[in-house]
């Protein structure tokens, strides 16, 4: 059975011909915030792809005279669940934003938390970042075929870094199911940034990476990108094959967006949705995000909620299949 984490091609969609000069909409004017700066909680460590990308959003939105301003606050731990718990219990006054992706689904499905994505109110879907299967610099293989041969010869013994119960773990579970391979997982807390550091130090041979967090290292050869779980090759890595080219019918990407504590008023949600939409529609901002190996795709509050419902159904089906 074929499972896809994203059903639209990587890239920017719905981009207006001209960027918005700002994001002050009637809803934004009417929203009343009790803070001068809103926290944007990123539940992974600094240097990871999510922190890097939302740092770019922070700089853009604040440069346009945001009121309130945004401040990214990294809160790593428990595979993203520490920050999620904190964000969920914050006041629904519009002064807390939470950076979310599919790890919210895997954490719930694996029983690591007792709440799912719908414990929050959706604001905006923003980015799509495809996953790479990457190897450490001293790994005894230099391409996908050599990697797979080594894994099958040492089935269940190859050290692989992952945040257990998160998307970096789920990727290998799916890949293992598709290729009849198993791995010796080394638990990593702190997100992609921490996983990258340990992979660079040869703590393990394999890990999921993405261009937002490790593009430089994969381009220079400090890390070895062996395959990309996308529909098409990444133009920045033209020699890296897709998994589909290698006979594995699988794509995987992180779809990042913004949610807020449940019960946040509609005017505040629309205020923030407008702010992030303006960023996505700005050509200069698009260039900065593209340089990080990430695509942009804006969805407003309701469309993003519909996307999460569909994604949750997909992940639930996938998880049930893996358990069997």
N, C-alpha and C positions, 0 to 999 in steps of 0.2 A: 504494500500500500504506500502511496506517495504522500509525504508530509512536507509542507512548505511553511516556513515561518513568515514569509511575506508573499503576497500575491500580486504585487505591482513591481515593475522593474525599478531597479535602483536609479535614482536621479531626482531632479527637481520637477515638481509638477505644480500646476496652478499658479505659476509665477506671472504677476502682472507685467504689462509692458513697461510701466514706469514704477519705480520704487516709491513707497509712501515717504513723504517728508518727515512724518512723525506718526505717533499712534494715538493722538488725542482724539478720541471719539466722543460722542455725546454720553455714552455709557461711562467712559473714563472720567469725564468731567463730573458726573453725578456720584461716582463712587467715593465713599468717605472712609479713609483708612486711619486707624489709630496709631500708625507708625510712620516714621520718615524713611525707614529702610526695611524691606521685607527679606526674610531669610529664604534662600533657595537651597534646601537641604539635598545634598548629593550623598547617598548612602554608601559611597566607596571612597577609597583614598585619593589624595592629590596625585596628579600625574596619570591617572587612569583616563580612558577615553571619555567617560561621562563628565568628569570634572573639567577636562580640557575643553570639550565642546560647550558646556554651559558657562564656562569662563568667557568664551567668545560672545555668547548671548548676553551675559552680564555687562560686558564692556560696551556692546552696541546699545543696549536698552538704556543704560545709564548715560551714555553720550548724547542721547536724544532728549535729555531732560526728564527722565522718569520721575514720577512722584506717586508713590514712594520709589526710592531706588531699590536695586536688587543686590544682595550680597550672597555669593556662593559660600556655603558652609559644608565642608566635607565631614562625614560622620561614618567612617568605616566600621565594620564589625558584623559578625553573624551573617555573612553573605549578602549584605544589603539590608538585612532585617532590623538591625539596631536602629538605623536611621528611619526606616519605615515606621517602626513602633513610635518613635519620637514624633514624627510628622503627623501620624494619624491622631495622636492625642493633643496636638496643638489647638489653640483657639481658632475657630473658623471665621476670623476677622479679616482675611485677605492678606495677612502679614506673614504667612508661611506658604511657600511653594515647595513641591517635592518632585525631584527628578526620578522618573520611573521607566522601567522597561520590562521585558518578559520575565525577569527573575521574580517579579511579584507573583506570577502564575506558578512557576516551579516551586517556590517556597511554600505556597499554599497547598499545592498538590502533594508535596512530600511531607506535609504536616509540620513544617518548621515554624509556621505562624498560623494563627486561627482566623486570619482575615485575608481577603483577596483584593484585587484591584478596585472592586466596587465599594471598599471601605472609604474611598476617596471620591471626590467629584472631579471629573475630567475638565481640563482646560484646553490643551492643544497637543496634538501629535506633531513632532518636529523633524526628527532625523532618522535615517536608515543607514546602518553601518554593517557591512557584510563581515562574516567571520573567516579568518584564515586558520588553517592547521599549520602551526609553526614549530620549528625545532631549535634546540639549543645549539650554540656555536660548535660544541665538541661532539654533537650527535654523530653516530656512525653512518649517516645517510644524508644525501644531498638533494634528493628529489622524491616525489610522491611514491614512485614504484619501489625505490629502495626502502623507503619508510615502511610501506605496507609489507614488504618481504621480511623486514626485521621484526615487525610486530607479530607476524604470523609464526615466525621462528621462535619467538619469545612470548607467546600468547599469555597474557595475564601478568607479565613481569615488567613491562615497560613503564617506567615512572612517568606519570602524566599529571601536571599541575592543574588543579581546578578548585573552585569554590563549591564545596559539596552542596548539592541542592539548588545551585544557581545555573544560569544559562551556560557557563563555561564547562560545567559538569554534564549538563543535558546534551550538549553538542557531541561529546564523546560517547555517551550512551547511545545516541542515535546512530553515530558513525559505526560504533561497535556492532549494533544490531544489523546494520546494512552490510557489514563486511565480515561478520562472524568473528570479531576480535574482542579481546578484553584487555583491561589496563590496571596497573597498580597506581591508584590515585594518591597524590600527595595533597592534602587539604591546604588551601591558601585562603587567608582572610585579608581583605584590603582591596579587592578588585583587580582590574587589568594591570594597573601600575605596579602593584606588588608582585603579581604573577610574572610580569615582564622582567622585573629585577631578578627574580629567582631563576627564570629561564636563562637569562644572560649569564648567570653564575653556575649554570649546569646543575642546579638542584634537581631538576628532572629533565627528561629528553623532549617532551612534547607539551604543548599547551595551546589553547585557543587564544588568538591574538586578533587585533583589528588595526586598520591603518590609522585610526584616530589616536590610538595610544602608542603604537609601535611602528608607524610608517617609516620613520627615519632608520630605525634599527634593521628593519626588513629590507630597506633599499640599499643600505651600506653592507649588508651581509653579516652584521653582528648577530642577527637572528636569521634563520632559514625559513622563508615562506614556501610551503610545499604544495598547498592547494587552497583555493578560495571557494567558499560555499555560497556561490552566487550564480545567477543565471548566465552572466557573461564575465569574461576576464576583466580585471581592473586595468584601465589604460596605464596606470602608474606602475603596474606589475605585469607587463605583457607576456612574460615568460612563465607566469604561474598559472597552471591549468585550473579549470573549475572541477569540482567533484563530479559533475555530470559528464565531463569529458572523460573522466576515469571510470565511468560506469556506475557511479553512486548517485542515484536519483534523489538528491537532497540539497536544499538550500538552507542557510541559516544567517540571520542578521539580528542585530539589536535595533529595535524600534524605540527610540527615546522620545519622551514627552513630559508634559507638566500636569500634575494633579494638585489638588488642594484638600484640606480637611473637609470631611463631610459636613454639609449644611452651609458652606460658604455662599453668600448671597449672589444672585445672578449678575448684579451690576459689577461686583468685584471680579467674578469669573470672566465677564466680557472685557473688563479693563485689561486683565492680563492676557487674554486671548488676542486682543488687538495689538498689545505690545509685542508679543512673539510673532504674530503674523507680519507685522511691519518689518521685523528682522528678516524673516524668510523671503520676503518680496524685494529686499534691497540687493541690487546686483553686486555691490562691493562686499556685502556680508556673505553672499553666495560664494564668492571667490575664496573667502577665508575658510568657510566650512569645507568647500571642495578640496582645498589644500590639505585637509586632514583626512582625506579618503572617505568622506561621508556624503551621502545624498540628503536632500531636503524634501520634505513632503508635509505640507501643512494640512491639518484637519482641525476643525473647530470643536467646541465642547461636545455636541451631540454626535457628530461623525466619529470623533475619537472614542466615545463611549460605545458606539456600534462596532467599531473596529476591535475594541477590547473584548466585547462579548463574543465575536467570531473567533478571535485568537484564543480566548479561554476554552472555547469548545474544541478547537484544534489541538491545543496542548493536553486537554483532558483525554481526548481520544488517543493521542500519542502516549501519554503516561500509562494509560490502561494497557496499551499494547506492550510497553516495555515491561510492566509488572508480570505479564503472562510469560 
